[in-house]
Amino acid sequence: MKTESKTYLSLLELNVVILNLIALASCQPSQKITAKDITEVMRLTLERALAAQEIPDYDLIEDTANIVLSSENVNPSLLPQISGVTLTLLSPEQIQEKADRQGDFLYLRFKEITVEDSKIIVSLESAWAIGKNSTTAYLSGGGFTVEYHRKDGKWVGEVTVTWIS
């Protein structure tokens, strides 16, 4: 009986060890998120907004080939290239000056780019730049938040929040 209980205990211990090894093997080490990753998710987000026309009130953007992007929360060296779109990065002050000179227009702004463990959360919004002489009150614009994670070595995003102004 002692031999049987030792054998049983040894098999139980072996099963626990095997299950722990399987659990460890299935856990992928968290990959470090780099500047290149940030550029990639910014590109994916802008393509979703512009090429797929998912940003709220896309149809109100006067010139979809030339987009004003606020420099808020953006490192200029990480700004991606978007096929068919010229991105003009302007500070909030420059955006206001442009609206004062040329009139009201929709522009894009990254409200958030946050790294959490192995995911990146990005919020992009369209907002109105309203010139100092404007008499229009706008009830449009909005945005979305996308949560990105790596899948098979590529960044995949899922919209988790959308809003309309």
C-alpha positions in Angstrom: 0.0 0.0 0.0 2.9 2.4 0.7 4.3 1.7 -2.7 0.9 2.4 -4.4 0.5 5.7 -2.5 4.0 6.8 -3.4 3.4 5.9 -7.0 0.1 7.7 -7.0 1.7 10.8 -5.4 4.6 10.7 -7.9 2.1 10.6 -10.8 0.1 13.4 -9.3 3.3 15.5 -8.8 4.4 14.6 -12.4 1.0 15.8 -13.7 1.3 19.1 -11.8 4.8 19.6 -13.2 3.6 18.9 -16.8 0.7 21.3 -16.4 3.0 24.0 -15.1 5.3 23.4 -18.1 2.5 23.6 -20.5 1.2 26.8 -18.9 4.7 28.4 -19.0 5.2 27.4 -22.6 1.9 28.9 -23.6 2.7 32.3 -22.0 4.6 34.4 -24.5 7.0 36.8 -23.1 5.9 40.4 -23.4 7.6 41.9 -26.4 8.9 45.4 -25.9 6.9 48.0 -27.8 9.2 50.2 -29.9 8.9 53.6 -31.7 8.4 51.6 -34.9 5.4 49.9 -33.3 3.9 53.3 -32.4 4.4 54.6 -35.9 2.7 51.4 -37.2 -0.4 51.8 -35.0 -0.6 55.5 -35.9 -0.6 54.5 -39.5 -3.2 51.8 -39.0 -5.4 54.3 -37.1 -5.1 57.0 -39.7 -5.8 54.5 -42.5 -8.9 53.4 -40.6 -10.0 57.0 -40.2 -9.2 58.2 -43.8 -8.9 55.3 -46.2 -11.8 53.3 -44.6 -13.6 56.6 -43.8 -14.4 55.5 -40.3 -13.7 58.8 -38.5 -17.1 60.5 -37.7 -18.1 63.1 -40.2 -15.4 62.1 -42.7 -17.6 63.5 -45.5 -17.3 67.0 -43.9 -13.5 67.1 -44.4 -13.1 69.6 -47.2 -9.9 68.2 -48.7 -9.4 64.5 -47.8 -6.1 64.4 -49.7 -4.6 67.1 -47.4 -5.3 66.5 -43.7 -4.3 68.8 -40.9 -3.2 66.8 -37.9 -2.6 68.4 -34.5 0.9 67.9 -33.1 -0.7 67.2 -29.7 0.4 63.8 -28.4 2.5 63.2 -31.5 6.2 62.8 -31.8 6.9 64.3 -35.3 9.6 61.8 -35.9 7.1 59.0 -35.6 4.5 60.4 -38.0 3.7 57.8 -40.6 3.2 58.2 -44.3 -0.3 57.5 -45.6 -0.8 56.6 -49.2 -2.8 59.2 -51.1 -2.8 61.6 -48.1 -0.6 64.5 -47.3 -0.5 65.0 -43.5 0.3 68.5 -42.3 1.4 68.5 -38.7 0.4 71.8 -36.9 0.5 72.9 -33.3 -2.8 73.9 -31.8 -1.8 77.6 -32.1 -1.0 77.1 -35.8 -4.3 75.4 -36.3 -6.1 78.3 -34.8 -4.1 80.8 -36.9 -5.1 78.9 -40.0 -8.8 78.9 -39.1 -8.6 82.6 -38.3 -7.0 83.3 -41.8 -8.8 80.7 -44.0 -12.0 79.9 -42.1 -13.3 76.9 -40.2 -12.2 73.4 -41.0 -12.1 69.9 -39.6 -8.7 68.5 -38.4 -7.6 65.3 -36.7 -6.0 65.0 -33.3 -4.6 62.0 -31.4 -6.2 62.3 -28.0 -4.3 59.4 -26.6 -1.6 57.0 -27.5 -1.0 54.7 -24.5 1.1 51.7 -24.0 -0.2 49.1 -21.5 1.8 45.9 -21.2 1.7 44.4 -24.7 -1.1 46.5 -26.1 -1.4 50.0 -27.5 -4.5 52.1 -27.1 -5.0 54.9 -29.6 -7.8 57.6 -29.6 -8.2 59.7 -32.7 -10.8 62.5 -33.1 -12.0 64.9 -35.7 -12.5 68.4 -34.4 -13.4 71.8 -35.7 -10.9 74.6 -35.9 -13.2 77.6 -35.6 -11.9 81.0 -36.9 -12.2 84.1 -34.7 -14.8 85.6 -37.0 -16.9 82.5 -37.4 -20.6 82.6 -36.5 -21.2 78.9 -36.9 -21.9 76.5 -34.0 -20.8 73.0 -35.0 -22.6 69.8 -33.9 -20.3 67.4 -35.7 -17.0 65.7 -35.4 -16.2 62.8 -33.1 -13.7 59.9 -32.9 -12.9 56.4 -31.9 -10.5 54.5 -29.6 -8.7 51.4 -31.0 -7.0 48.8 -28.8 -4.1 47.1 -30.7 -2.4 43.9 -29.9 0.1 41.7 -31.8 -1.2 38.7 -33.6 1.2 36.5 -35.6 3.7 39.4 -35.5 1.3 42.0 -36.9 -0.6 44.7 -35.0 -4.4 44.1 -35.0 -6.8 46.7 -33.7 -10.3 46.6 -32.4 -12.5 49.7 -32.0 -13.5 49.8 -28.4 -15.2 53.2 -28.2 -16.7 55.6 -30.7 -18.3 59.0 -30.1 -19.9 61.8 -32.0 -19.7 65.4 -30.9 
